[in-house]
């Protein structure tokens, strides 16, 4: 078939790769001049399968109330007169129930384990290089209460097959000696030796290049204006190129990978996706003191920050701000990341040379993405990955290629729109 993939972020490019490997003719459409220039551009860099506790968990409501109106809060609801935001927020509160949280953890771990395996297969087959590190991820805690609360999610993740070992402060420092700079703050940690890190932007661009070599067609600098439908199918995509010329593109099937903008596109077709942009921030610093700089990818639980080493760069990313589609850099939130970094690693950096970035993560209330069929027979969904688009990218791409090709994916996941009775699947109704 001829498949059009809408979006050239990490999920769009992995979808294109696996669809092409399945033998389909593939075209990718994106408004940017190259792949991976929006949400995939400067994220935290972690393949964090084993840290899959969603933002919506039993402890979240109290934290959200505590953080409300604090400019530097890890999770900031900037309340707006926006029905979509309020609807998303109410659904988020429902997902904080213990049973729902446990179900969502299982879905995300299942997808994550599969995705990490597909990434390793892809890397072995193609030789892709993207500043990857396979030293695991060390999650450290500076709050006794948060460390205690982490025990049950850790148990659930181990049940799903994750390697996740709780660590003492001394063991944390032994794993990453740079943490000696903040040893007095650490109360414990957890180590996931099978997790990885790397530059998602470089990965996306390198894989896009290999897609092109394999015959995938790219239409960059092309805005998606909308689409037309006939009966229960999309009949054509309406686009405009860089010069403003309107073009109509036809295909046998369409895969929606437009991140936070997926909701608006789907709404025009009568499909309701509960996706809201969660604005994230990152800071990239040069390595100026190698002996005091971390090598192992880290997660700071209290401030919801992740730390990855990308060659001679230090990437620190995190926080989430629900403030519509605004992409303005909030200097207070950027400075909060630098301040926390210097508090933890005072000898590592003086903050000079910092590069700030913000991007919109396509978040669902549960953190579980939409992967599968829509109610239109030739429109497929691979969107809503929130903070885990890089972690789940290869698995999502491989799964949607299976579904488009009429095959059942290999993993136990809450796929959208698959018929009841499929073995090893937990189907949801078609949207």
N, C-alpha and C positions, 0 to 999 in steps of 0.2 A: 504494500500500500504506500501511498504518498502521505506522510505525516507532517503537519506543521506544528512546531514547538513554539509556544508563545513565552518568550523570556530566555535570556542568556546568562542567568546567574548559575550557581553551582548545580542546582537541581535541574535547570533547563539543559545545561550542557551534558550532565550525566544521562538525562533522559535521551538526548539526541544520540549520544554514544551507544547506549544499549539498544535503542531502536534501529540504528544503522547496523549494529552487529547482528541483529535479528533479521536483516535482509531488507528493511524498508528504505524507501527513498525519503529523505528527511530534509526539511527546511526549518531554520531557526530565525525567528523575527525578534528584534530588540531595538529599542529607541536609542541605545547608547552606541558609540562608535566601535566598541569591542566587548568581549565577554567579561563578566565578573566585575563590573564597575559600580555596582550599587551595594546591596547588602553583603555580597561576597567579597567586597574590596578590602576591608581592614578589620575583619572580625577577630575573635580571641584566638583562633588557630587550633583549638582542641578537637580531637576525635574522642569525645568524652562519653563513651558508651556506658561506663559504670558509675557515672554521676547523673543519673536520669531522673532524680526526684523533680517533679514539675514545680513551677512557681506556685500553682494551686495545690496547696497541701494543708493539713489541719492547722498548722501554725501561722499560715499566711494572713488571715483576716486581722489578727492582733497586730502583726507587723505593719500591714498596710495602714491601719489607723494611727499607729505610732509615727509612721513616716509621712503621713499626709501633710502637704504644704511645706515639707523640708526640701529645699532645692537640691541638696546633695544626697537624698535618700536612694538606696539601692533600687527600690521599686516605687515609682512616683506616679500616682493617679492625678493628673492635672485635670480636674473636673471641668467639663465643657458642656454646653447645651447641644449635645450630640447624641441622638438616640442610639446610634450604633455603639458608642462607647458605654452607655449605661446598660444596654442589652448584653454586651460582652462582659461587663463587670459583674452583672447578676449571675451570668452563666459561670464565670470564674469562681464566685462564691459557692455555687453548687458543687463545683469540681473539687472543692477543698474538703469534702466529706471523706473520712478515712477509706471507705470502700471504693469510692471513685479514684482516689489517689493511688491506691494499690493497683487497681485495674490499669490506670494510665501508666504507672511505672512498668508493669509487665509488658504492655504494648510497646513502649519506647525502648525497653531493653531488648526485646525480641528483634525489633527493627534495627537497633544499633549493632547488635552482634552480627546480624546478617550483613549490614552495610560495611562494617569494618572488614569482614572477610572478603566482600566484593572489592573493596579498595585495595586490599593486599593482592588479590588476584590481578586486578588491573595494573597495579604498579609492577608486578612481576612480568606481566605480558608486554607492557609498553616501555618500561624503564623510566617512567615519569619521575622527575625530580622537582621538589617544591619545598625545600628546606625542612624535610620531614625528620622527625625524631621519634624513635620507638622505645623511649625510656620509661613510658608510663606517665601517669598523672598522680601527683600527690595533693590531696585535699586536706588543708589544715584548718583547725578551729581555734579561735581565740575566745570562745565563750563556752563555759561548762554546760550551760543549758542547751546550746545548739549541738554540742558534741553528744550529749545524752539523747537529744531528739533524733540524731542521725542514725542511731543503732537499728531502729526498726526498718527504715528504708534500705539500709545496708543489708539487713537480713533478707528482704524481699529480692534485692538485686542478686544476692548470692544464690537464692533459690532458682533464679532464672538463668544461672550459669556464669555470672560475672565473677572474675577474680577480684576480690575486694577485701583487703586485710586492714583491720584497725591498728593504729600505730601510736606509740608513746611519743611525747615531745622529743626525747633523745633519739628515737628511731627516725623521726621526721628530719632532724638535723643530719643524721647519718646518711639519709637518702639524698638530701639536698643541703650541702654545707652552707650555702648562702643564707639559710634560715637561722644560722647561729646569730645573725644580727638582730633577730626578734625572738630568740628562744624564750625569754621571760614572758612573752605574750601567749605562746602556744600551749594549749591544754591537751591536744591530741590531734590525730589525723587519720586518714585512710589512704592506702596506696592501691592503685589499680595498674599493675605492671603491664597489662596488655593494651592499655590505651595509648594513644599517639598524639602528635601535634604536627602542625605544618602550616604553610602559607596557602590559605584557601584561594586567594586571588591568583597566585601563580599556578596552582593546580588547575583552576578553571580555565585560565588562558592556555596552558599547555595542552589540556585535554581538548579544548576547542580547536587548536591547531591540528591535532591528530584527527579530530572529527572531519575537518576540512580535507585533510589528506585522504580520508576514507570515502569522500564523496558527499558529505553533508554540505548543503548550501546555506549561506548566511546572508541575511538581509539586515545589516546594521543601519543605524540612523534612520530607522523606519518606525514611525509611531503607529500604534494600533488604535484606530478610531472607533472600531466596533465590529459587529458582524451581522450577518443576516441568517435567518433560519427558515427552513421549509419543513413543516410538520415536526417530527421529533429529531431533526438533525440540523447541524450547522451547515449552511450551503456555501458561504464564502466569508472571508475575512476582509475587512475594509481597512486599508493602511494608507499612510502618506509618507513619502520618502523625504530626504533632507531638503529637497527643493520645493516641497509642498505638493508634489504630484500625487493625486489619489490613485491607488491601485487596488484591485480586487484579486485576492488570492484564493484559490480553491484547492482542497485536499480531500482525501478519503477520511481522515481523522485529524483531530486537533488535541494537543496536550497543553493544559493551562499551567504555566510555571511562572506567573507574574508576581509572585511574592505578595506584598501588602496590597497590590493593585488588582489582585485576583478577584476580590470581593465585588468591586465595581463592575468589572467585565462580566462576571457571572450573573450579577443582579439584572443586567440588561436582557439576559436570556431566561429570567425567571428562576434562577438557581440561587439559593440562599446559603452563602458561606459565612460562618461566624468567625471572620478573621479581622483583627484590628492591629494597626501598626504599633509595635513596641520599640520605641526609639532607643537604640543602644549607642554607647560611646566607646571609643578606644583611643589609647595614647601609644605612640611608637617612639621609643627612645634609642639613641645609639649606644652601643656598648663602649663605655669609657673606662670601666674598671673591671676587667675580665675576672680577676681573682675574687671579686665580691658579687658577681652577677650569677643568676640562677641558670642552670642547664636543664633541669627537669621541669616540665610543665606543671604549674601549680594552680590551685584554686583556693581563694581566701573566702571561706564560708560567710563570715560576718558581713563583709562588704560586697559579696557577690561579684568578686572580680576574678578573672583568670589571667594567668601569666604564661606566656609562651616565648621561647627563644627561637628566633628566625634568623639564623646565621649571625650576623653582627648587629642585629636589631633585637630590641626587647619590646614585645607587644603586651600591653595590659588593657583588658577590655571588660566591659560588663555594664551593669545597671540597666534598668528599663524605665522608660518614661512614656506613659500613655497620654499623648497630646496630639492626636490626629496625625495628619500627614506633614507636619512641620519638620523641616530638616535643618533648622538654624542651630548652629553650635551654641550650647549653653555653657559659657565659660565657667560658671560655678561648678557644674558637674565635671567638666574637664579637670579643673584644679583640684577637685575632691579626689580624683583618681591619682593624680600626681602626689598629692599630700599623703594619701594612704601608702603609696609605693615608697615614698621617702621615709615614712614612719616605720615600715617593715624592713626596708633595705637602705639605711642611711648612708652606707658607704658605697652603694652601687651607682647612684646617679645624683646629679645636682638639679635635674629637671631641664637643663639646657638642651636645645635641639629637639624638643618634643614636637611631634606632629599629631594634631588632633583630628579626629574623624567621627562622624555620626552617620548612622544608617537605620533604615526602618525594617525591623524584623517582622515577618508575617505571623503573628501569634494567634493561636486558637485558645479558648479558655482552658482546655485540658492539657495543652502542649502537644497533643497528638495530631499529626498532620492529616490532611485529606489526600488519600492516595487511592485511585480507583476510577470507576465510571460515574458519570453524572446521569441525570435522567434523559439527557439527549444522547442518542445511541452512538454518536461519533465524537463526543467531547469527553475527554478524560482529564482527571485532576491529579496534580502532583505539587501541592502547595500547602502553606500553613505550617511550616516547620519551625517557626519561632527562632529560638536560640540554637537549635540543633540542625540547621540546614547543612552545615559542613559535616557533622557527625553522621547524618542520615542520607547524605547525597547519593552515594553509590548504590545503597540498598534501595532507595526510592526509585532511582532511575532504572535499575534492573527489574524491580517489581512492576513498574508501570509499563515497561517494554513487554513483559510477560502478559499483562492484562490486555494491552492493545492487541497483542498477537493471538489472543484467545486461549492463553495458558494460565493456569493457576500458579501464583507465586509460591515460593518454597517455604515461606515463614508464616508463623502464627501472628497475625496482626489484624486490627479492626479495619479492614479495607472497606472503602466506600462503594456501595452499589453492586457488590457481588451477590449472586443468588444464594439463597439459603441452602444449606445441606452440603456446601463444599467442604471437604475434609480439611481439618486443621485451620479453618478460618472462623473468625467471629464476624459475620457479615453485619453491615448496617444497611438501612433502607437507602435506595438510590435517591440522590438529591435532585 
